[in-house]
Amino acid sequence: MALAITGSAMRTALGGTAETFTALLAGKSGRRPLGYVNPDQVNVRYGYHVDAVEEERPYRASAWLAECVAEAARQAGLDGARERIVVIVGTGLRELRAVERWRADGLPVEPHALHFAGAVRDTLPGVTEVVTVSNACSASSHALALAADLIRLDEADAVVACGADAMTESMLAMIGRVGDESSDAVRPFDADRRGVLLGDGAAAVVLRSVPDSEAEVRLRGVGMSCDAYHETAPDPEGLRAAMADAYQRAGLRPADVGLVLAHGTGTALNDPTEARVLAGLFADVRRPPLVTAIKGAIGHTSGSAGLMSLLVAVEALRHGTVPPVTGLRMPIAEAAPLDLVIGRPARTGAHVAQVNAFGFGGVNAVCLVEVRHDR
């Protein structure tokens, strides 16, 4: 039996899964002028918004999450009346924006709506349990790891692993104070990168145990680490530990991987650290994998970032085409050993992809996913 992804959906600044992948292949960006908050107060002028910015609707993350859960459940044919279904939502901020608006504007806040159980149950009746995991920028990948555990332990017939986040004024203010000059765009692995910008969105995948012959998209393994090295700076050893854990769980070697979806935040510390770790991981591989990243096109989507990268990896393996890194023109020196996809899409015959997600505090997760081409 295999752990298979039998339904999925995402919502980004570029649209749904198909629209996002098409836009990525074209090198498009969902960046636009920052909405909802005063740019001068947070020192941030751009964001990767999902909704129109003329009017801010409440509980936006919950709305996108509900859309993604509904679509993924429809694809997978979930039935809450006959199956034990658990939903795990990974998030960095939950519905913190509602609290900010209550404090600043006096808008009523509903405490029960600050997490996602209500939105999920309204969308998918009969769900056995809804769990929210607030685990920084790797939260949705951690949700996927927990989903795999629940299936293997026979605690559920199907698990919907999700991620959802909407940018908040407090998070914008934090990234706006990292440097004197605010970033104008996310440029992963670029020598002229100026830092991260936030994106909105949600993603959901349905995980089941199915016969090997029926598994088109197979989750081979999720490795995790929590190194607690620093509040924001990545620890190379923590990244290596998550990667080693993923390969051990999957029963794979680096030589089996033909594509990497990097975390790629466009920041001073993440990019060189991640590049060096990846270069070391594939140093002895005769044909190193293609490497791409998506935050230059959709921003850093916080807790949903890991699953969004996973779904782009699946589309790339399905179509045999890898999108370029939006915003990357001149790679940093540390990335020289990597086969980065720059400028235009690259063809691939790969079956297996590695997907990185690294969070504040050294909360890391690495997924290995396989797409069969013979079905």
TABEL-V977103 format. One record per backbone hydrogen bond with DSSP energy under -1.0 kcal/mol. NH is the residue of the N-H (numbers start at 1). CO is the residue of the C=O. E is the energy in kcal/mol with one decimal. If there is no record, write none. Layout:
BEGIN
[[NH | CO | E] [NH | CO | E]]
END
This chain:
BEGIN
[[2 | 210 | -3.5] [4 | 208 | -3.1] [5 | 217 | -2.7] [6 | 206 | -2.0] [9 | 204 | -2.1] [11 | 202 | -3.0] [12 | 15 | -2.7] [15 | 12 | -1.5] [20 | 16 | -2.9] [21 | 17 | -2.5] [22 | 18 | -2.4] [23 | 19 | -2.3] [24 | 20 | -2.4] [25 | 21 | -2.2] [26 | 22 | -1.3] [27 | 24 | -1.5] [28 | 23 | -2.6] [30 | 297 | -3.0] [32 | 47 | -2.4] [34 | 45 | -2.1] [37 | 35 | -1.1] [42 | 38 | -1.1] [43 | 39 | -1.6] [44 | 39 | -1.1] [47 | 32 | -2.5] [48 | 198 | -2.0] [63 | 59 | -1.6] [64 | 60 | -2.3] [65 | 61 | -2.5] [66 | 62 | -2.5] [67 | 63 | -1.9] [68 | 64 | -2.2] [69 | 65 | -2.9] [70 | 66 | -2.3] [71 | 67 | -2.0] [72 | 68 | -2.7] [73 | 69 | -2.6] [74 | 70 | -2.1] [75 | 71 | -2.4] [76 | 72 | -2.0] [77 | 73 | -1.1] [78 | 73 | -2.0] [82 | 79 | -1.3] [83 | 79 | -1.9] [86 | 158 | -1.8] [87 | 129 | -2.6] [88 | 160 | -2.6] [89 | 131 | -3.1] [90 | 162 | -2.6] [91 | 133 | -2.7] [95 | 114 | -1.3] [96 | 93 | -1.6] [98 | 95 | -1.3] [100 | 96 | -2.1] [101 | 97 | -2.3] [102 | 98 | -1.8] [103 | 99 | -2.3] [104 | 100 | -2.6] [105 | 101 | -2.6] [106 | 102 | -1.1] [107 | 101 | -1.2] [113 | 110 | -1.9] [114 | 111 | -1.6] [120 | 116 | -2.2] [121 | 117 | -2.8] [122 | 118 | -2.2] [123 | 119 | -1.1] [124 | 120 | -3.0] [127 | 124 | -1.0] [128 | 85 | -2.4] [129 | 85 | -1.1] [131 | 87 | -2.8] [133 | 89 | -3.6] [135 | 133 | -1.0] [138 | 135 | -1.1] [139 | 136 | -1.5] [140 | 303 | -1.9] [142 | 138 | -2.1] [143 | 139 | -2.3] [144 | 140 | -1.6] [145 | 141 | -1.9] [146 | 142 | -2.4] [147 | 143 | -2.2] [148 | 144 | -2.2] [149 | 145 | -1.9] [150 | 146 | -2.3] [151 | 147 | -2.1] [152 | 148 | -2.5] [153 | 149 | -2.2] [154 | 151 | -1.5] [155 | 150 | -2.8] [157 | 84 | -2.2] [158 | 84 | -1.8] [159 | 207 | -2.0] [160 | 86 | -2.6] [161 | 205 | -2.3] [162 | 88 | -2.7] [163 | 203 | -2.3] [164 | 90 | -1.6] [165 | 201 | -2.2] [172 | 168 | -2.3] [173 | 169 | -2.6] [174 | 170 | -1.6] [175 | 171 | -2.1] [176 | 172 | -2.1] [177 | 174 | -1.1] [190 | 187 | -1.8] [191 | 330 | -3.3] [193 | 190 | -1.8] [195 | 266 | -1.4] [199 | 300 | -2.5] [200 | 48 | -2.3] [201 | 165 | -1.8] [202 | 11 | -1.6] [203 | 163 | -2.4] [204 | 9 | -2.7] [205 | 161 | -2.5] [206 | 7 | -2.7] [207 | 159 | -3.0] [208 | 4 | -2.3] [210 | 2 | -2.7] [214 | 211 | -2.1] [215 | 212 | -1.3] [216 | 214 | -1.1] [218 | 370 | -3.2] [219 | 3 | -2.5] [220 | 368 | -2.0] [221 | 368 | -1.5] [223 | 366 | -3.1] [225 | 364 | -1.8] [227 | 362 | -1.8] [228 | 361 | -1.2] [239 | 235 | -2.0] [240 | 236 | -2.6] [241 | 237 | -2.2] [242 | 238 | -1.8] [243 | 239 | -2.1] [244 | 240 | -2.9] [245 | 241 | -2.3] [246 | 242 | -2.0] [247 | 243 | -2.3] [248 | 244 | -2.3] [249 | 245 | -2.4] [250 | 246 | -2.2] [251 | 247 | -1.4] [252 | 247 | -1.7] [256 | 253 | -2.2] [257 | 254 | -1.6] [258 | 352 | -2.3] [260 | 290 | -2.4] [261 | 354 | -3.1] [262 | 292 | -2.9] [271 | 267 | -1.1] [273 | 269 | -1.5] [274 | 270 | -3.2] [275 | 271 | -2.6] [276 | 272 | -2.2] [277 | 273 | -2.2] [278 | 274 | -2.5] [279 | 275 | -2.6] [280 | 276 | -2.1] [281 | 277 | -2.3] [282 | 278 | -2.1] [285 | 282 | -1.4] [290 | 258 | -1.9] [291 | 339 | -2.2] [292 | 260 | -2.5] [297 | 294 | -1.6] [298 | 294 | -1.7] [299 | 295 | -2.0] [300 | 197 | -2.7] [304 | 301 | -1.9] [305 | 302 | -1.8] [308 | 304 | -2.0] [309 | 305 | -2.2] [310 | 306 | -2.1] [311 | 307 | -2.5] [312 | 308 | -2.0] [313 | 309 | -2.4] [314 | 310 | -2.3] [315 | 311 | -2.2] [316 | 312 | -2.5] [317 | 313 | -2.4] [318 | 314 | -2.6] [319 | 315 | -2.5] [320 | 316 | -1.3] [321 | 316 | -1.2] [322 | 346 | -3.2] [325 | 341 | -2.5] [328 | 325 | -1.9] [332 | 189 | -2.0] [335 | 332 | -1.3] [336 | 333 | -1.8] [338 | 335 | -1.7] [340 | 338 | -1.4] [341 | 291 | -2.2] [344 | 342 | -1.1] [346 | 322 | -2.0] [348 | 320 | -2.1] [353 | 369 | -2.6] [354 | 259 | -2.6] [355 | 367 | -2.7] [356 | 261 | -2.6] [357 | 365 | -1.8] [359 | 363 | -1.8] [361 | 231 | -1.2] [362 | 359 | -1.3] [364 | 225 | -2.7] [365 | 357 | -2.8] [366 | 223 | -2.7] [367 | 355 | -2.5] [368 | 221 | -2.6] [369 | 353 | -2.2] [370 | 218 | -2.9] [371 | 351 | -2.7] [372 | 216 | -2.6]]
END
